[in-house]
Amino acid sequence: GTTMFVVFAEILFYFVGQFQTKLEQEIKERKAVEETLLLRSSALEAAANAIAIMDVNGRFLWANPAFTELTGFSVAELMGNTPAVLKSGYHDDLFYKDLWQTITAGQVWQGEIINRHKNGRFYTEEQIITPVLNQEGQVTNFIAIKHDISKRKIAEETLQQYTERLRLIHTIDQAILGKQTP
């Protein structure tokens, strides 16, 4: 009886030890995953680019602080809404239809959009929308990364105006110089 109890206790301690080792390993792995997720989450929160995650219907699920700063809408105001709250009226329905067809087909869309800030001012943004696919290849979410390029667009327009003025001055100069030659 005592020998059998000792053998049983040894077997029990062996399995408890194995279980404890396995449990410690799982806890260690889970902690590593949590640390990785925390790092990724912190990176998304701290990113200078505006980032938003939407569901398959285009409804906001999450947005980082840069996104709320760019648009003027709080995360609470965005949740459940679609990017249509940002529409400026500048782009036609065909523009949005093409964008939507591209991303719902699982392809990345990249381009410039003129959107409307919550306060009513317009801004130009460069945007990339990437579909997130599940293991079956179906679109489950969209990730939008964008940044304001309004200042760059104004600078480009100003440069174009100066270039045109210089071209006109050059044309007038050539016409005057041409008339002065005998």
C-alpha positions in Angstrom: 0.0 0.0 0.0 2.7 2.5 1.0 4.8 1.7 -2.1 1.9 2.2 -4.4 1.1 5.5 -2.7 4.7 6.7 -3.1 4.7 5.7 -6.8 1.4 7.4 -7.3 2.7 10.6 -5.5 5.8 10.6 -7.7 3.7 10.3 -10.9 1.4 13.0 -9.6 4.4 15.3 -8.8 5.9 14.6 -12.2 2.7 15.6 -14.0 2.2 18.7 -11.8 5.7 19.7 -12.6 5.1 19.2 -16.3 1.9 21.2 -16.1 3.6 24.0 -14.1 6.5 24.1 -16.7 4.0 24.2 -19.5 1.9 26.9 -17.8 5.0 29.0 -17.1 6.0 28.7 -20.8 2.5 29.8 -21.9 2.6 32.7 -19.5 6.0 33.8 -20.8 4.7 33.5 -24.4 1.6 35.4 -23.6 3.6 38.2 -22.0 5.8 38.5 -25.1 2.7 38.7 -27.3 1.2 41.3 -25.0 4.4 43.4 -25.1 4.5 43.1 -28.9 0.8 44.2 -29.2 1.5 47.1 -26.8 4.4 48.2 -28.8 2.4 48.1 -32.1 -0.5 49.9 -30.5 1.8 52.6 -29.1 3.4 53.0 -32.5 0.0 53.5 -34.2 -1.1 56.0 -31.5 2.2 58.0 -31.8 2.4 58.0 -35.6 2.6 61.4 -37.2 0.4 60.1 -40.1 -3.3 60.0 -39.6 -4.4 56.3 -39.4 -7.9 54.8 -39.2 -9.3 51.3 -39.2 -12.7 50.6 -40.7 -14.9 47.6 -41.0 -15.8 45.9 -44.3 -18.7 48.4 -44.7 -16.3 51.4 -44.3 -17.4 52.3 -40.8 -14.8 53.6 -38.4 -13.6 51.3 -35.7 -10.5 53.1 -34.5 -8.5 56.3 -35.3 -5.2 57.6 -33.9 -4.7 61.1 -32.5 -3.2 62.4 -35.8 -6.4 61.4 -37.6 -8.6 63.3 -35.2 -6.3 66.3 -35.4 -6.3 66.2 -39.2 -10.1 65.9 -39.5 -11.3 67.8 -36.4 -13.6 64.9 -35.4 -13.1 63.1 -32.1 -12.9 59.3 -32.1 -16.4 59.2 -30.5 -17.8 61.3 -33.4 -16.1 59.0 -36.0 -17.2 55.7 -34.5 -19.9 54.0 -36.5 -19.7 56.7 -39.3 -18.1 56.3 -42.7 -15.5 58.6 -44.2 -18.5 60.3 -45.9 -18.5 62.7 -42.9 -15.3 64.1 -44.5 -16.7 64.6 -48.0 -15.9 68.0 -49.5 -18.2 67.7 -52.5 -15.2 68.2 -54.7 -15.1 64.7 -56.1 -17.8 63.1 -58.1 -19.6 59.8 -57.4 -17.4 58.0 -60.0 -14.3 58.9 -58.0 -15.7 57.2 -54.9 -17.1 54.3 -56.9 -13.6 53.6 -58.4 -12.0 53.9 -54.9 -14.6 51.6 -53.3 -14.3 49.0 -56.2 -10.6 49.0 -55.8 -10.4 48.3 -52.1 -13.4 45.9 -52.0 -11.5 43.9 -54.7 -8.7 43.5 -52.2 -6.4 46.0 -53.9 -4.6 49.0 -52.4 -5.9 52.4 -53.4 -3.6 55.4 -53.3 -4.3 59.0 -54.3 -5.1 62.6 -53.3 -8.5 63.6 -51.8 -9.8 67.0 -51.0 -11.7 66.5 -47.7 -13.6 68.8 -45.3 -12.5 69.4 -41.8 -15.1 69.4 -39.1 -14.8 73.2 -39.0 -15.7 73.4 -42.7 -12.3 74.2 -44.1 -11.0 72.1 -47.0 -7.7 70.3 -47.0 -5.9 68.1 -49.5 -4.6 64.8 -48.3 -2.5 62.0 -49.7 -4.0 58.7 -48.7 -3.4 55.0 -49.0 -6.2 52.6 -48.2 -5.1 49.0 -47.7 -7.6 46.2 -47.4 -7.1 43.6 -44.7 -7.8 40.0 -45.8 -8.6 37.0 -43.8 -7.2 33.5 -44.4 -9.8 32.9 -47.1 -8.7 36.0 -48.9 -11.9 38.0 -48.1 -11.7 41.7 -47.1 -12.5 42.1 -43.4 -11.2 45.6 -42.7 -9.6 48.6 -44.3 -6.6 50.6 -43.0 -6.4 54.2 -44.2 -3.1 56.1 -43.8 -3.1 59.8 -44.8 -1.4 63.1 -44.3 -2.2 66.7 -45.1 -0.5 68.0 -48.3 -2.4 71.3 -48.5 0.8 73.4 -48.0 2.6 71.4 -50.6 -0.3 71.9 -53.1 -0.3 75.7 -52.4 3.4 75.8 -53.0 3.1 73.9 -56.2 0.3 76.2 -57.4 2.4 79.3 -56.5 5.4 77.9 -58.3 3.3 77.2 -61.4 1.9 80.8 -61.3 5.5 82.3 -61.1 6.6 80.0 -63.9 3.8 81.2 -66.1 4.5 84.8 -65.2 8.2 84.3 -66.1 7.2 82.7 -69.4 5.0 85.7 -70.2 7.7 88.2 -69.2 10.2 86.3 -71.4 7.7 86.4 -74.3 7.1 90.1 -73.9 10.9 90.7 -73.6 11.6 88.8 -76.8 8.9 90.7 -78.6 10.3 94.1 -77.5 13.9 93.1 -78.3 12.8 91.8 -81.6 11.2 95.1 -82.5 14.3 97.0 -81.5 16.6 95.3 -84.0 16.9 97.1 -87.4 
